[in-house]
Amino acid sequence: MLALGERLVQRGHNVTFETWQRWRTQVRSAGMEFVAAPEYPVFPASGQEPLKPYEAVVRATAPTRKAIVAQAPDVVVHDILTLAPAMAAELEGIPRATLIPHLYPVAAAGFPPYSIGARLPQTARGRAFWGLFEAPLERGLSQGRAELNETRRRVGLPPLERLHGGLSPDLCLVASFPQLEYPRVWPAHVHVVGPLLWEPRADAEARMPAGDRPLVLVAPSTSHDPEQRLLQATIAGLAGSDVRVLASLDARPLTRPLRAAAGTRLVNWLSYAQAMPYAAAVVCHAGHGTVARALANGVPVVAVPHSGDMAENAARIDWAGVGVRLPWRLLSPLTVRLAVQRTLSDRGGYADRATEIAAWAAFHHGPTRAAELVEQLASS
C-alpha cells in the first residue's frame, strides 16, 4: 500500500492514507495525508472477550466512512483483509479497488486448495483428485458469504450472491509475479501487476561479510518463528561451508546463544533492498515480500514455510523452479545445508529462472502498473 500510494503521489495525485498510527511518519514522508484508522486490540486485557473480525469491520466502517466523506476521493483502494473501507466506499457510491499483496487466493478448476502447499497437478487424475475438494470448499465459502452478508446488513448494504465478496468486482490488483501464478483464465477485472515492494529507509549501508565466496542471506520472518529455529539451523548448518552468511535478527534478541563461524555476519536489522543484489541465495520462511524481493533481484530462494500463506509461496517457488522447498518439519542444520548446496548448484537451473523473473521485473514496474489501473478506475 505504501509503494502504491507513494507512486500515485509521484504521478501528481493527492493521496490520503488511512492506517495505524505506527505508520504516520512513513505516510507523511512519502507526501501523503495521514488519517488514523480505528485500532482494536488483538489480545484483549484479561477477562475481556476478543473482538471477532466481522465485529471489528462493523465498528470500523462508520469512522472510515466519515473520513471518506471528508476527503471525497475519486477512488478507494483497500487491502484484501481490510473490509471497512470497501464497505464505506460502497455506501458512498465510490469506485473501489482491492489490493492483494500476495498470490491470487481464488482457486480454479483442478487447483489444490489455496495455502496448503500442494503443487498444481500435472495429470488428469491429479486434477480429478483436487476436484473432490471443490464441493466442501464451496460450502465453506458459502458460509463465509453468509457471515459477510450479515455484516453488510448491519452497515446498511444489500447481500451479495457471489463468493469472495470482499474482493472488488471492479478492480483487483494482484501484487505478485505472473511467473508464480498457476495458468488460468483470468477475470477481466483482475490484473497481476507485479510486486509492490517497499521497506523502511535504512539508516546505514549494509556491510557484507568479507571475501568473495557466494553470499547466503538469511531473511527470517518478522512475525513467525519466535524461537528463531530457522536462523539457528542455518547458521549451524552453513558453518564451515564454502559460503559467506549474512543473517538478520529482525530487531529481536537472540533466544539462546549463537556462535557465528568465520565468514558469518549477524546484524540486528538490514535493508533487504541493499543486501539482495549481493546474494547468491536467500534462506527465508517464504513470506511473500521476502520472496518477491529476492526474485526481483534474480536470487533463488530456499523456502522453509512456517504458517499462513508461506506454504503456498513455497509450492510456487518449487513449481516455478526458482528455488528449493524445505518443509518446516524437516528443518535441521543438515537439511538447510543440503538445500543451500542444491540451490547454488548449476544442475537445478534455479539462478537462471530467477534471473528471468528479474529481467521481467526490470521492464514491469508493479507500482506504476497498479497506479495506472487505479487511475483508469477513477476516471471511469
N, C-alpha and C positions, 0 to 999 in steps of 0.2 A: 504494500500500500504506500509506503514512504517513497519507494522508487517511482511508482506511477504518479503520485502527487507532485514530486519534485520535477518530473519530466513535463507534466502539464503546466507547471509554473514557468518552466523554461520556454514553453511554446506560447506563452503570453496569456495564460488563463488565470483567473482568480480562483484559488482553491481553498476551501475550508476543510479542515481535517478534524474529525471527531474521534478521539481516542482517550486512553487513560492518561492521568497526569504525568506518569513517568516518561512519556514521550514528548512532553511540551517543548523542551529545548530543541530536540531534533526537528520537530514540525516547524517551529518558527525559524530555525536557521536555514531551512530549505525554502523559505519565502511563503509559507502557507499560514493561514489564520488557524489558530488552535481553538477548539471547543472541547470542553471536558465531557467525556462520555460518562454515563451512570456506571458506578462501580459497586459491585456487590461482593462480599467476602466469599471466597471459595470454601474456606474452612471456618464455619461459624464458631463463635465462642461456646464454651461448654454449656450444655443444656439447651442450645438453640437448634432448631431443625435446619438442615441445609436447604438452600434455595434451589428448587428444581429449575432446569434450564428454561422451560417454557414460561414459568412464572417470572423469571428474570426478563424474558423477552417482553412480556406484558408490561412490567414495571418500566422498562427502558424505552418503550415505544413512545409514550406521551412526552417525556422531556426531549427525546430525539426529534419528534415531530415539531416541537416548538423551535428547536434550533434550525430545522429545515425551513420552516415558515419565515424565520427571521432572515435567513440567508437568501431565500428564493433562488435556488440553484436551477440550472438547466438540466442537470442530470445528477443522480446519486449513484455512487459506486459503493457496494458493501462487500464485506468478506463473506465467504460461504457459510461461516459459523456465526455471523452477526446478522440476525434476522430483524432486529428492531428498526434499523434504518431502512431496510427493504419495505417493511410494513408501513413505516411512516411516509416514505416516498409514494407508495401506492395510495395511501389515504389522501395525499395531496395531488395525485394525478401527475407525478413527475416521473419521467423515464428512469429506469434503474438498471444497473449492470451488476453482475456478480463476478467478483474476482476469486478464482480458485487457485491458491498459491501452491499447488502440487498437482499430481496426476489427476486426470478426469475420473471421478469416482463412480460414474454411472456405467453399469455393465451393459454388454450387448450379448446377443445370442451366442452361446458356446463359450463365453468368457467364464473363468473361475470367479467366485465371489471376491469383490474388492477387499484388499488388505490382509488376506490370509497368507499371501506369499506364494501362491501357485502360479506357474508359468502358463502362457497361452498354449492350449493343446495343439498338436501338430497333425492329429488324425481325426477322422470322423467319429471313431469310437470315443476318443477323448472329449470331443465336443458334445457327444451324446451324454457322456458321464456328467459333465458340468451342467448340462441341460436339466438333469434331475433336480438341481438345486433352485431352478428358476421359480417354481411354484412356492416353496417356503420363503424364498427371499421376497417374492411379491407380496406375500401375506404380511411379512414384517414391514415392508414399505407402505402397505395399506394402513397398518396400524399407526405408522408414523404420520401418514396423511391425516388420519382421524385426529391425532393429537395436535397437528398443525392447524387443522380447520377449527378445532375448539379454541385455539389461541387466536386465530383470525376472528372468530365470532366475538371474542372478548374485547378486541380492539376496534370492532366495527367493520370488518371486511367479510365479503362473501366466501363460501367454501370453494375449494378447488377440486376438480376432477382428476387432474394429472398427478402423477407421482413426482417426487423430488420437487415439491412445491416451493422449497426455499431458494431454488435457483431461478434467476430471472428468465422469463420467456423471450426477452428482447435481446439480451447480450450476455454471454458468459465468456470470460477471459480465462483461459487455462494457461497458467504461468509455468509451463514445463517445456521440455524439448519434445518435438514431434517424434524424434527417434526413440523415445522411451514409451510412446503411446502405441498400444496394440492397434493393428489395422481395423478400421470400422468405417461405416458410412456416417459422416459427421452431420449433426443437425446444422441448419443454415446459420443459426444464431450463436453457435459455439465455435470459438476460434482458439487454436493453440498458438500463442503469441511468442513463446519462449520465456525463460525465467525473468523475473523482475528482481534483480539482485540488489541488495542493499546491506550495508553493515555500518556500525558506528565508526566515525573517523578515528584513526589511530593517533595516539599522542607521540609515538616514536616509530622509527623504521624497524621492521622485523629483522633480527640478526640470525643468519643461518649458521649451522654448525660448520666448523672449518673442514676443508677437504674437498675432494671432487668426486667422491663416491655418490651413487644415487641417493637422493633425499626422500625419505618417507615422512610424510606429515601425518601426525596423529591428531585428529579433529573430533573429539568426543562430543556427544550431545550436551546441550546446556540444561536440559530438563530431565534427563533419564540417567540411569546407572549411577546412583549416589555412592555406591561402594567403589566406583572407578575400576571396575573389573577389566574393561577394555584397555584402559590406559596401563594398568599394571601388567596385564598379559602381553601387551605389545612391547613395552619396554623390556620385559624379561625375555620375550621370545626373540627379539632382534639384537640382543646383546651378543657381541662377537661376530655378527654377520657383516657382510660386505656392503653396508649401507650407513648413511647418516640418518639420524632421527631428530625431528623437531616436533615436540609434543606440547599441546596447550592444556592447562589445568582449568580453563574457562572460569578463572577467578574464584576457584574453590580450593580450600586447603586439602592437602593430601589426607586420605582416611587412614593411611598407615605409611611408615617409612618406605621410600622408594630409592633404590640405588641405581643411578643412571650410569651406564657404561660409557667408555670413551666414544666420542662421536655422537653423543645424545645430548640434546639441549632441552630442558624443561623451562617453560615460560608460564607466567600467571595468565596471560591473555595475549593474543596476537591477531593481527589483521590477516584473515584468510585471503583477502584480495591481494595482499602483498606477498604472502608465502606460497600460494598455489602455483604461480608461474615457475618456481624453482623446483617443485616436487616432481618426482617420478611416479609416486603412488600416494594415495590418501587412504588412511585407515580410519573408518568412522562408523557410527551407528546407523548410517543410511537415512538420516534426516534429509528431507528434500532440498533444503537450502544448501547444505554442505555438498551434496551430490551434484547439484546444479553448478555450484561454483567450481568444483573440480573439473567437470566435463567442459565447462566454458573455457577452461584453460588447457584442455586436451589431456587431462591427467586421469588415468584409470583408477578405479576405486576398489578397495577391499571393504565390503559391506558386511557389518555384523549387526543385524537388526535387533532392536530391543523390544519395541512396542509401537502402538499406534499404526501409522501408515508405513513404518520403516520396512516391514516385511514385504510390502508391495513394491517399494522402491528397490529393494534388493533383488526381487524377482525380475524387475525390468532391467536392472543392470546386467543380470545374468543373461536374460533373453537378448538384449542388445549387444552382448559381447564386449562391454566396456569395463569389465572388472570381475572380481571373484566374490561369490556369496558364501559367507561362513555363518551357519546357524548359531544362535546365541547359546544353545545347549552344548555345543561342541567347542566353545571358546576356551582356549588354553594357550600358554606361550608357544607350544609346538605347532598348534593349528594356525595360529597367526603367522608364525614364521613361514610355514609352508604356503599359506595363502599369499603372502607378500612375494615370496620367491616365484610362485606361479604367475602373479600379476606382472612382475618385472621381466619374466622370460619372453623371448620373442615368439615362442611357439603359439601362445594364445592369441596374438594379434590385438590385445586389449588396447595398447597405446595407439595403434593405427586407427582403430574405430573411435577412440576418444578424441583423437586429433581431427577426425572427420566432423564430429559434433562441434568442436571448437571452431572449425572453418565455417560451419553453418552459422554459429553464433556471431561470428565476426561480421556477417552480412545481414543478420536478422536481429535487430536490437529490440528486445522484448518490451521495455518501457515505451519506446517510440511507437511500436505497432499497437500496443494497448491504448496509448493516448489517442492515436488516430481513430481507433474504433469507438472510443468514448466520445470523441468529437463528432463522429458521424451519428451516433445515437442522440447526442444533444441537439444537433441541427435537424434531426428528423421530427 
